[in-house]
Amino acid sequence: MSAAAPNLRDLPENVARSLGAFVDSALTVFESDLKSVILYGSAAEGRLRAASDINLVLVLSAFDPSKAATLRGSFTAAHSAIRLTAMFLLESEITAAIESFGQKFSDIVRRHRVLYGADPFAAIEIPRAAVILRLKQVLLNLALRLREAYVERGSTPERLSQTIAESAGPLRSCAATLFELEGHPPAAPKEALHKFTAQLGEPAWDVVLKNMSESREHRLLSADDADATLIRLIDLAARLRSRVEALETGD
């Protein structure tokens, strides 16, 4: 039985099997250098969907390239089988990572489960200012990328749909973090984004979110729908960012 098996029982069988095999390989390869394995995101909260990535943080005392190279085959197999992504984080980097990537680690702290070792985020308090700064950066960067995608009109419908799908995670996560910063109870990212758009009072957002979800399910949008959705997502990123900026002024 995999060392991670007790914490994987609620996941689909293929995911639990591939993830357990990867964790066991990491334990064998890194030995005492591996301190913790943390699952985060939708899989950690039991909301895994067919199009979801499986996200891990491997906390290491040291990164030995020769050991890491040995893990390549296992990682490639898990990435192909279950869309595994992995962050290899040194214990000495945890504080700096939280300060530099406040938004991402807010999401990790909010939605994670320990598969092996101690919980490195159990006593973490992410500075509010760092989270606000990173939220603004993420949302501005997203708006810039979406504008570029819109102007690049020669893109295929497949590429435009992929761009829309890739924007879903950041937008949802930012909405969830925004509501927490405003003092609301924690909410799942997808629910938080629906709540945010509902507060805008414009029914057309339902169509935008539906198109975004369909893109995440690898459904191809028409060129016209993709164009219209991209424009609305640029606006959505800007509105989220404006509300984040209001946190700094107390408005």
Backbone bond lengths (Angstrom), bond angles and torsions (degrees), N, CA, C in turn:
res aa  C-N    CA-C-N  psi(-1)  N-CA   C-N-CA  omega(-1)  CA-C   N-CA-C  phi
1 M - - - 1.462 - - 1.522 109.94 -
2 S 1.344 116.02 140.25 1.462 120.50 178.98 1.530 110.99 -63.93
3 A 1.319 116.01 147.94 1.465 120.74 176.55 1.521 111.35 -61.90
4 A 1.341 116.70 -26.72 1.461 120.91 -178.30 1.520 113.02 -92.04
5 A 1.323 117.77 -4.82 1.470 122.34 -171.70 1.529 114.38 -51.62
6 P 1.349 120.40 -43.88 1.469 119.49 -178.00 1.527 113.89 -58.55
7 N 1.320 117.11 -25.50 1.465 120.58 -178.26 1.520 113.28 -100.37
8 L 1.332 116.18 11.29 1.467 120.80 -177.73 1.519 112.53 -119.87
9 R 1.318 117.30 4.77 1.460 120.31 -170.42 1.526 114.06 -65.08
10 D 1.316 118.19 -25.43 1.465 119.80 -177.69 1.524 112.72 -90.25
11 L 1.336 117.38 0.05 1.459 120.96 -179.34 1.519 110.22 -90.67
12 P 1.344 117.59 156.74 1.466 119.83 175.39 1.518 110.88 -53.67
13 E 1.320 116.16 147.48 1.461 120.91 -172.94 1.525 112.82 -55.87
14 N 1.343 116.94 -43.21 1.467 119.22 -177.75 1.528 111.33 -66.99
15 V 1.328 116.18 -35.55 1.464 120.27 178.57 1.520 109.87 -68.85
16 A 1.321 116.84 -47.74 1.466 120.73 -179.82 1.526 110.90 -59.70
17 R 1.321 116.16 -41.22 1.464 119.77 -178.94 1.524 111.86 -65.56
18 S 1.337 116.87 -49.08 1.468 120.51 -178.35 1.517 111.67 -67.72
19 L 1.322 115.70 -40.28 1.462 119.77 -179.24 1.523 110.67 -68.12
20 G 1.325 116.45 -42.48 1.461 119.82 177.77 1.519 111.77 -61.63
21 A 1.333 116.34 -40.90 1.462 120.13 179.50 1.524 111.06 -64.47
22 F 1.341 116.63 -39.11 1.465 119.06 179.48 1.526 111.11 -67.65
23 V 1.324 117.22 -43.31 1.467 120.25 179.01 1.520 110.23 -60.82
24 D 1.327 117.61 -42.48 1.466 120.76 178.46 1.529 111.00 -62.68
25 S 1.342 116.18 -40.21 1.470 119.54 177.63 1.522 110.97 -63.77
26 A 1.328 116.30 -41.91 1.463 120.08 179.42 1.526 111.12 -63.20
27 L 1.325 116.83 -39.50 1.464 120.70 177.68 1.528 111.10 -63.93
28 T 1.316 115.73 -41.17 1.466 119.88 179.95 1.518 111.24 -67.41
29 V 1.326 116.22 -41.19 1.468 121.61 -175.11 1.528 111.57 -74.59
30 F 1.328 117.09 -51.63 1.465 120.19 -173.45 1.523 113.33 -84.46
31 E 1.341 116.78 -18.40 1.471 121.89 178.59 1.530 110.82 52.32
32 S 1.319 117.96 -130.20 1.459 120.94 -173.93 1.535 112.88 -70.78
33 D 1.335 117.68 -11.50 1.463 120.22 176.98 1.527 111.74 -69.90
34 L 1.328 117.60 -23.36 1.463 121.30 -178.22 1.532 109.06 -86.80
35 K 1.317 115.74 116.28 1.461 121.14 -175.76 1.529 112.62 -98.93
36 S 1.325 116.56 -36.87 1.461 120.11 -178.08 1.517 110.08 -152.69
37 V 1.325 115.53 150.54 1.470 121.85 169.11 1.515 106.65 -126.61
38 I 1.323 115.68 121.49 1.455 121.98 -174.53 1.524 109.89 -119.10
39 L 1.324 116.15 126.50 1.463 122.27 172.66 1.522 107.67 -93.43
40 Y 1.332 117.10 132.76 1.460 118.69 179.13 1.523 110.43 -137.82
41 G 1.332 115.80 167.41 1.455 120.84 -179.34 1.520 112.21 91.95
42 S 1.323 115.83 -157.31 1.469 121.03 -173.31 1.525 112.44 -61.74
43 A 1.329 117.95 -35.12 1.466 119.70 179.38 1.522 110.87 -64.49
44 A 1.334 116.71 -37.07 1.463 120.80 -177.98 1.519 112.37 -67.25
45 E 1.328 117.40 -29.36 1.461 120.45 -178.87 1.523 112.44 -99.85
46 G 1.340 116.95 8.93 1.460 120.36 177.07 1.505 114.28 73.65
47 R 1.332 117.20 28.32 1.468 121.03 -179.81 1.523 111.13 -119.73
48 L 1.303 116.05 32.66 1.453 121.17 -176.94 1.521 110.95 -65.82
49 R 1.352 114.89 134.81 1.457 120.85 175.98 1.524 108.69 -120.30
50 A 1.325 115.09 169.10 1.467 119.57 -175.35 1.522 112.30 -57.67
51 A 1.336 117.16 -34.33 1.461 120.58 -176.38 1.524 113.40 -92.42
52 S 1.334 117.53 2.85 1.467 120.34 -175.39 1.525 111.77 -75.78
53 D 1.325 115.54 144.22 1.452 121.13 168.90 1.530 108.73 -79.37
54 I 1.323 115.38 157.05 1.465 121.90 172.22 1.523 106.22 -105.39
55 N 1.331 116.91 116.81 1.467 121.57 -171.20 1.523 111.87 -111.09
56 L 1.335 115.70 129.16 1.461 121.43 178.99 1.527 110.82 -124.21
57 V 1.324 114.93 150.46 1.466 122.30 163.28 1.517 106.81 -116.97
58 L 1.327 116.67 124.53 1.454 121.40 173.63 1.528 106.97 -105.95
59 V 1.320 116.69 115.24 1.457 121.92 -178.95 1.526 108.18 -93.02
60 L 1.334 115.91 123.00 1.459 122.25 -174.29 1.524 110.83 -120.82
61 S 1.313 116.15 148.90 1.463 119.67 171.83 1.521 110.34 -79.93
62 A 1.334 116.30 -26.60 1.470 121.91 178.38 1.524 107.90 -156.62
63 F 1.321 116.12 150.15 1.464 121.13 177.85 1.519 108.19 -107.42
64 D 1.319 115.32 105.66 1.457 122.29 -179.32 1.524 108.30 -95.69
65 P 1.346 118.37 110.71 1.470 120.11 -176.72 1.521 113.65 -56.66
66 S 1.312 117.72 -36.94 1.464 119.48 -178.76 1.531 110.76 -66.77
67 K 1.324 116.91 -38.46 1.464 120.12 176.22 1.525 110.03 -68.70
68 A 1.319 116.67 -43.78 1.464 120.86 -178.81 1.516 111.67 -60.18
69 A 1.333 116.49 -38.91 1.464 120.41 179.63 1.520 111.12 -61.62
70 T 1.320 116.28 -33.15 1.462 120.84 179.53 1.524 111.46 -66.75
71 L 1.333 116.30 -23.32 1.466 120.97 -177.19 1.528 112.55 -85.84
72 R 1.317 117.46 -7.07 1.463 120.41 -173.26 1.522 113.26 -56.71
73 G 1.324 116.89 -45.62 1.460 120.22 -178.17 1.518 112.06 -61.21
74 S 1.319 117.03 -44.40 1.465 121.32 179.76 1.525 111.12 -65.07
75 F 1.334 115.31 -40.02 1.464 118.77 -179.66 1.523 110.67 -66.75
76 T 1.322 117.16 -44.45 1.462 121.18 179.64 1.522 110.83 -60.42
77 A 1.329 116.40 -42.73 1.465 120.28 179.66 1.524 111.29 -63.43
78 A 1.333 117.09 -43.37 1.465 120.74 -179.70 1.524 110.96 -69.76
79 H 1.325 116.71 -36.72 1.471 119.83 178.28 1.524 110.06 -63.16
80 S 1.312 117.19 -42.40 1.463 121.29 -179.94 1.525 111.78 -69.01
81 A 1.324 115.88 -38.50 1.468 120.10 -174.07 1.521 113.16 -79.05
82 I 1.352 117.57 -39.77 1.472 119.61 -172.07 1.528 112.55 -135.11
83 R 1.324 117.50 16.82 1.475 121.67 179.60 1.532 110.91 57.56
84 L 1.327 116.63 45.64 1.457 121.26 179.75 1.522 111.19 -71.33
85 T 1.333 115.87 134.65 1.459 122.01 167.96 1.521 106.86 -121.73
86 A 1.324 116.98 149.34 1.467 119.70 -176.76 1.519 110.47 -141.82
87 M 1.319 115.40 135.73 1.458 123.22 173.72 1.529 107.30 -106.41
88 F 1.313 116.98 125.35 1.460 121.31 179.90 1.527 107.17 -102.38
89 L 1.312 116.14 101.10 1.460 123.56 -169.92 1.525 110.34 -112.81
90 L 1.320 116.21 127.26 1.464 119.92 176.42 1.530 110.31 -77.62
91 E 1.328 115.59 146.76 1.459 119.50 176.60 1.530 110.94 -54.31
92 S 1.316 116.23 -39.49 1.467 121.27 -177.24 1.526 112.60 -70.67
93 E 1.339 117.18 -11.41 1.469 121.38 -177.54 1.524 113.25 -99.66
94 I 1.328 117.77 -5.89 1.468 120.05 -172.27 1.526 111.81 -59.01
95 T 1.313 117.07 -48.74 1.467 119.39 -178.55 1.522 111.37 -63.29
96 A 1.325 116.97 -45.16 1.472 120.30 179.88 1.518 111.30 -64.01
97 A 1.330 117.31 -38.99 1.465 120.74 179.59 1.521 111.05 -64.29
98 I 1.312 116.68 -41.13 1.463 121.02 179.73 1.521 110.48 -65.38
99 E 1.332 116.78 -41.50 1.460 120.22 179.63 1.530 111.87 -68.35
100 S 1.342 116.54 -34.35 1.463 120.46 -177.01 1.522 113.00 -84.61
101 F 1.336 116.12 -30.87 1.466 120.56 -175.41 1.526 109.42 -127.54
102 G 1.333 114.95 57.13 1.457 121.08 -175.05 1.509 113.86 -56.09
103 Q 1.336 117.64 -42.41 1.452 121.17 -178.31 1.529 111.08 -64.07
104 K 1.326 117.19 -47.93 1.462 120.22 -178.43 1.520 110.85 -62.25
105 F 1.333 116.65 -43.98 1.457 118.26 -177.45 1.524 112.12 -75.60
106 S 1.317 118.10 -22.66 1.462 119.50 171.00 1.514 109.67 -61.84
107 D 1.333 115.74 -41.53 1.460 119.86 178.52 1.523 110.94 -67.44
108 I 1.326 116.87 -40.11 1.468 120.29 179.37 1.534 110.22 -64.39
109 V 1.325 117.07 -45.57 1.466 120.69 179.62 1.527 110.03 -61.98
110 R 1.327 116.64 -37.32 1.463 121.49 -178.16 1.525 112.12 -71.18
111 R 1.327 116.59 -36.00 1.476 119.95 -172.82 1.533 109.67 -132.72
112 H 1.317 117.16 84.34 1.462 118.93 177.64 1.519 110.86 -149.80
113 R 1.312 115.00 158.62 1.466 121.54 171.95 1.526 108.07 -141.34
114 V 1.312 115.94 147.92 1.454 122.01 -178.01 1.534 109.22 -87.12
115 L 1.323 116.25 125.04 1.465 121.13 175.66 1.525 111.40 -97.34
116 Y 1.327 116.25 -25.72 1.466 120.82 178.99 1.517 109.13 -157.69
117 G 1.322 116.32 141.22 1.457 121.35 173.90 1.519 113.29 81.51
118 A 1.331 114.04 -163.33 1.461 121.21 -179.50 1.526 110.19 -85.44
119 D 1.322 115.31 161.16 1.469 120.95 178.12 1.526 109.06 -86.05
120 P 1.339 118.56 107.97 1.462 119.99 -177.67 1.525 113.37 -73.79
121 F 1.332 116.68 -9.88 1.462 120.51 -176.50 1.527 112.20 -109.40
122 A 1.331 117.28 7.55 1.468 121.06 -174.14 1.528 112.31 -60.81
123 A 1.319 116.79 -39.71 1.467 119.78 -175.88 1.532 111.84 -111.04
124 I 1.336 115.45 20.06 1.463 119.70 -175.93 1.522 111.02 -79.07
125 E 1.313 115.80 132.52 1.461 122.39 170.22 1.523 107.06 -121.94
126 I 1.318 115.95 110.81 1.459 120.50 -177.16 1.524 109.15 -82.49
127 P 1.335 118.19 126.30 1.461 120.23 -179.08 1.530 111.47 -56.29
128 R 1.313 116.23 131.27 1.463 121.74 -177.66 1.530 111.19 -56.98
129 A 1.320 116.00 -42.27 1.471 119.76 -178.34 1.523 111.20 -62.86
130 A 1.335 116.45 -36.71 1.462 120.08 179.71 1.519 111.02 -67.26
131 V 1.327 116.61 -38.60 1.466 120.38 179.51 1.521 110.21 -66.88
132 I 1.322 117.03 -44.27 1.467 120.68 -179.84 1.521 110.38 -62.16
133 L 1.327 116.49 -45.44 1.459 120.01 179.70 1.513 111.01 -59.87
134 R 1.326 116.81 -46.31 1.459 119.69 -177.92 1.529 111.46 -68.10
135 L 1.324 117.53 -36.27 1.463 120.45 176.10 1.524 110.45 -57.84
136 K 1.320 115.94 -46.43 1.463 119.49 -179.98 1.526 111.12 -62.61
137 Q 1.313 116.69 -40.32 1.459 120.50 179.59 1.522 111.62 -64.07
138 V 1.333 115.97 -46.03 1.468 120.63 -178.71 1.523 110.55 -61.55
139 L 1.318 116.78 -45.50 1.459 120.62 -176.70 1.523 112.14 -69.41
140 L 1.334 117.07 -37.99 1.461 119.40 176.98 1.523 110.59 -66.81
141 N 1.314 116.49 -44.17 1.458 120.07 179.01 1.525 111.01 -61.43
142 L 1.324 116.66 -39.56 1.463 120.49 179.07 1.523 110.51 -64.27
143 A 1.329 117.46 -43.55 1.465 120.29 178.95 1.523 111.03 -61.20
144 L 1.321 117.19 -40.78 1.466 120.75 179.67 1.527 110.87 -64.08
145 R 1.329 116.60 -43.19 1.469 119.81 -179.64 1.527 111.75 -66.93
146 L 1.321 117.33 -38.04 1.461 120.07 179.58 1.523 111.67 -69.39
147 R 1.329 117.04 -36.33 1.473 119.14 175.93 1.517 111.00 -63.01
148 E 1.338 115.47 -42.36 1.459 119.33 178.30 1.521 110.88 -61.27
149 A 1.331 116.36 -42.31 1.464 120.26 179.56 1.518 111.21 -63.91
150 Y 1.326 116.77 -37.04 1.473 120.37 -179.97 1.527 111.22 -67.44
151 V 1.328 116.19 -42.77 1.466 120.05 -179.51 1.524 110.70 -68.04
152 E 1.311 115.98 -33.25 1.453 120.93 179.48 1.533 108.37 -75.20
153 R 1.331 114.87 66.63 1.467 121.49 -171.32 1.522 112.67 -65.86
154 G 1.341 116.00 -18.67 1.448 118.99 179.95 1.511 113.11 -74.25
155 S 1.337 116.69 -4.27 1.459 119.78 179.36 1.523 110.22 -61.90
156 T 1.307 115.50 147.79 1.456 120.46 177.84 1.520 110.06 -74.35
157 P 1.338 118.01 157.28 1.472 119.55 175.11 1.520 112.05 -54.65
158 E 1.342 116.68 -34.80 1.467 119.75 178.78 1.524 111.05 -61.33
159 R 1.328 115.99 -43.51 1.465 119.42 -178.01 1.523 111.13 -70.23
160 L 1.328 116.90 -40.08 1.460 120.04 178.56 1.528 110.39 -63.83
161 S 1.325 116.75 -42.69 1.463 120.13 178.86 1.519 110.98 -63.40
162 Q 1.333 116.81 -37.79 1.458 120.41 178.60 1.529 110.54 -65.19
163 T 1.337 117.00 -40.43 1.461 120.96 178.31 1.525 110.60 -60.87
164 I 1.326 115.84 -42.97 1.467 120.59 178.84 1.529 109.97 -64.23
165 A 1.336 116.32 -43.47 1.463 120.24 179.78 1.525 111.02 -60.99
166 E 1.318 116.87 -41.27 1.462 121.39 -177.54 1.526 112.37 -69.13
167 S 1.324 117.07 -20.69 1.466 120.22 179.38 1.526 112.00 -80.58
168 A 1.325 117.03 -17.31 1.462 120.09 -174.42 1.529 111.93 -62.28
169 G 1.329 117.02 -48.87 1.459 120.24 -177.95 1.520 113.45 -57.54
170 P 1.353 118.10 -52.90 1.467 119.15 179.19 1.527 113.40 -60.58
171 L 1.333 117.91 -41.89 1.466 120.13 -179.10 1.527 111.18 -64.70
172 R 1.311 116.24 -43.74 1.460 119.65 -179.61 1.520 111.39 -65.98
173 S 1.322 116.12 -44.86 1.460 120.17 -179.64 1.527 111.45 -63.11
174 C 1.337 116.08 -41.30 1.464 120.08 179.20 1.526 110.86 -63.34
175 A 1.328 117.10 -40.26 1.465 120.22 178.64 1.525 110.81 -63.09
176 A 1.334 116.97 -42.76 1.460 120.35 179.87 1.528 111.25 -63.56
177 T 1.330 116.24 -42.65 1.461 119.97 179.63 1.525 110.89 -67.57
178 L 1.323 117.18 -39.11 1.469 121.19 177.88 1.522 110.85 -57.34
179 F 1.326 117.41 -47.86 1.462 119.88 -178.08 1.527 111.25 -64.55
180 E 1.318 117.38 -36.40 1.463 119.14 176.75 1.524 110.87 -65.32
181 L 1.320 116.60 -41.43 1.465 120.09 177.91 1.530 111.41 -63.34
182 E 1.323 115.83 -29.76 1.467 120.13 178.77 1.528 112.28 -82.07
183 G 1.345 115.92 -2.95 1.457 119.55 176.62 1.506 115.53 94.17
184 H 1.324 117.62 11.76 1.458 120.98 178.44 1.528 110.31 -84.27
185 P 1.328 118.15 157.37 1.475 120.54 176.43 1.532 110.42 -61.38
186 P 1.329 117.70 149.64 1.465 120.67 179.01 1.522 111.48 -57.24
187 A 1.324 116.09 141.14 1.462 122.04 178.71 1.520 108.72 -134.81
188 A 1.321 116.40 151.76 1.456 120.48 174.28 1.526 108.47 -61.60
189 P 1.332 117.82 142.92 1.470 120.68 -175.88 1.525 114.55 -53.24
190 K 1.323 117.93 -44.20 1.465 119.62 -179.51 1.521 110.64 -62.44
191 E 1.317 116.44 -43.23 1.459 120.45 179.22 1.523 110.89 -65.38
192 A 1.326 116.47 -36.77 1.463 120.40 -179.52 1.525 110.82 -64.57
193 L 1.323 117.53 -41.44 1.466 119.56 179.79 1.519 110.78 -67.36
194 H 1.327 117.32 -38.97 1.469 119.92 175.84 1.530 110.56 -62.02
195 K 1.327 115.54 -39.97 1.467 119.63 178.75 1.525 110.72 -64.22
196 F 1.334 116.53 -42.08 1.458 120.43 -179.19 1.530 110.93 -62.58
197 T 1.334 116.92 -47.58 1.466 119.54 -178.96 1.529 111.09 -66.90
198 A 1.341 117.12 -32.65 1.463 119.49 177.52 1.528 110.64 -63.28
199 Q 1.329 115.65 -35.04 1.468 119.96 179.03 1.522 112.37 -68.60
200 L 1.323 116.68 -19.72 1.468 120.00 178.24 1.525 111.51 -74.09
201 G 1.334 116.65 -19.48 1.461 120.34 174.98 1.513 114.66 71.13
202 E 1.321 117.11 29.00 1.464 121.07 -179.10 1.529 108.26 -125.21
203 P 1.329 118.88 107.71 1.464 122.36 -175.81 1.525 114.18 -56.47
204 A 1.321 118.05 -25.74 1.471 120.65 -176.85 1.525 112.34 -61.41
205 W 1.341 117.95 -18.86 1.463 119.81 -179.74 1.526 111.48 -65.54
206 D 1.321 117.39 -25.60 1.466 119.71 178.32 1.524 110.71 -60.33
207 V 1.325 116.67 -39.09 1.464 121.30 179.18 1.527 110.10 -68.24
208 V 1.315 116.55 -40.81 1.470 121.12 179.52 1.525 110.58 -60.92
209 L 1.319 116.52 -48.65 1.462 120.45 -179.11 1.530 111.21 -66.49
210 K 1.325 116.59 -34.35 1.465 120.09 176.94 1.527 109.86 -64.43
211 N 1.337 117.20 -44.46 1.468 120.60 178.84 1.528 111.06 -63.15
212 M 1.317 115.95 -38.65 1.459 119.87 179.29 1.531 110.75 -64.85
213 S 1.328 116.17 -42.84 1.463 119.81 178.83 1.521 110.98 -65.12
214 E 1.322 117.01 -39.98 1.461 119.92 179.22 1.525 111.13 -64.41
215 S 1.318 116.38 -37.05 1.464 119.94 177.06 1.518 110.33 -63.19
216 R 1.330 116.97 -39.95 1.466 120.56 178.80 1.525 111.97 -65.09
217 E 1.320 116.06 -25.73 1.462 120.18 177.17 1.528 111.43 -88.37
218 H 1.328 115.40 14.59 1.469 122.44 177.87 1.532 112.78 65.85
219 R 1.327 115.91 28.20 1.456 119.60 174.66 1.521 108.41 -92.72
220 L 1.295 116.23 134.64 1.459 121.99 -174.54 1.523 110.39 -81.67
221 L 1.338 116.58 125.79 1.454 121.14 174.71 1.519 109.47 -85.79
222 S 1.321 116.27 151.95 1.455 119.14 173.42 1.520 108.97 -68.16
223 A 1.328 116.87 161.83 1.468 120.64 -179.53 1.522 111.16 -58.96
224 D 1.333 116.96 -41.73 1.467 120.31 -179.28 1.526 111.44 -66.48
225 D 1.340 116.52 -43.81 1.466 119.88 179.09 1.524 111.01 -64.82
226 A 1.340 116.36 -39.36 1.465 120.14 179.03 1.521 110.84 -63.68
227 D 1.336 116.73 -45.04 1.462 120.45 178.06 1.528 111.40 -58.55
228 A 1.333 115.31 -49.65 1.461 119.90 -177.27 1.521 111.17 -63.39
229 T 1.326 116.32 -38.91 1.464 120.27 -179.68 1.526 111.50 -68.26
230 L 1.320 116.82 -40.94 1.467 120.14 178.17 1.523 111.06 -59.07
231 I 1.330 116.67 -44.89 1.471 120.28 -179.89 1.524 110.75 -60.48
232 R 1.339 116.53 -43.22 1.457 119.41 -179.06 1.528 111.63 -68.67
233 L 1.329 117.11 -34.03 1.465 119.52 179.19 1.528 111.33 -70.40
234 I 1.323 117.09 -33.39 1.471 119.95 173.77 1.525 109.23 -60.58
235 D 1.335 116.15 -44.69 1.458 121.45 178.20 1.526 110.95 -64.05
236 L 1.324 116.27 -39.72 1.462 120.31 -179.16 1.524 111.16 -64.55
237 A 1.332 116.82 -42.44 1.464 120.15 177.73 1.522 110.48 -60.45
238 A 1.337 116.11 -40.48 1.466 120.65 179.87 1.530 111.50 -66.21
239 R 1.318 117.12 -39.68 1.466 120.49 -179.55 1.529 111.16 -69.10
240 L 1.303 116.25 -39.48 1.467 119.45 175.32 1.524 110.35 -62.10
241 R 1.319 115.56 -44.31 1.472 119.43 -178.65 1.526 110.82 -63.89
242 S 1.321 117.07 -38.96 1.463 120.47 178.45 1.523 111.15 -61.50
243 R 1.309 116.34 -39.03 1.470 119.07 -179.89 1.519 110.90 -72.52
244 V 1.329 116.87 -33.72 1.464 119.57 174.87 1.520 110.10 -63.70
245 E 1.334 116.76 -43.28 1.473 120.60 179.75 1.517 111.61 -61.75
246 A 1.337 116.62 -30.53 1.468 120.02 178.51 1.524 111.39 -65.39
247 L 1.337 117.41 -24.51 1.458 120.54 177.71 1.532 111.74 -64.83
248 E 1.329 116.09 -29.15 1.461 120.42 -179.09 1.523 111.39 -75.59
249 T 1.336 116.07 -29.97 1.463 120.07 -177.99 1.511 112.83 -97.10
250 G 1.350 115.36 -11.68 1.458 119.49 -179.81 1.512 113.08 80.55
251 D 1.357 117.09 14.29 1.472 120.30 179.23 1.536 111.36 -74.53
